[in-house]
């Protein structure tokens, strides 16, 4: 993902549209599963926070916020936002971050709510890595706190290439991303890997720039996801659509999975 992550401003331009609606959905899930506990001073925590776009919106709504990213440039960009200058932001890996959180001044078991949208969690390439991540999250969350994960679950009986387009603009800079998703190959070494091909077109007054990136996302179907969560310190608390409404048996391309740290 180097070509995509090398410019935090470009990343932020592309992903900022719709951020407020994403935070709306997280708030809706929080209200549904944690009624009576919704003081605005609650601490929201985001692993793999990228440019801090969601944390910026949450902070603007009166919440305390904290988070981390693997990329130093992203953390620096996020920390430079006007309403995130006092946020606890740090650089860390998704499988090992509890110690860095303490060093950044974030006490263990201090997060009231955590979230990670848009399939970022699927960058963890194995069950071992995912379980390490969930163990670290359990150390950050208060007992009874939620971790809401945005994830696309795979149906291995229906595997077709897919395509998506993202666009964003800010000032004189326009960003266009064409993304192709190549499905996993059951029975092979790539049986749990969805390949993502990203082509960015960045248009500025000085000219047009193209950037390509290829990376894998680990796949989970419903059974695999349930089995993994059962092996973790967290519990599955509910499934919701992208708007924060209960899934109620619907099968969607993307959903919000609410995980709970038991009391």
Secondary structure, DSSP 8 states (H G I E B T S, - for coil): -HHHHT-HHHHHHHHHTTHHHHHHHHHHHHHHHSTT---TT-EEEETT-TTSHHHHHHHHTT-EEEEEES-HHHHHHHHTSGGGTTSEEEE-BTTB-HHHHHHTT--TT-EEEEEE-TTGGGGS-SHHHHHHHHHHHHHHEEEEEEEEEEE----TTS---EEEEEEEEETTEEEEEEEEEE---TTSTTTTEEEEEEEEEEEETTEEEEEEEEEEEE---HHHHHHHHHTSSEEEEEEE-TTS-B-TT---SSEEEEEEE--
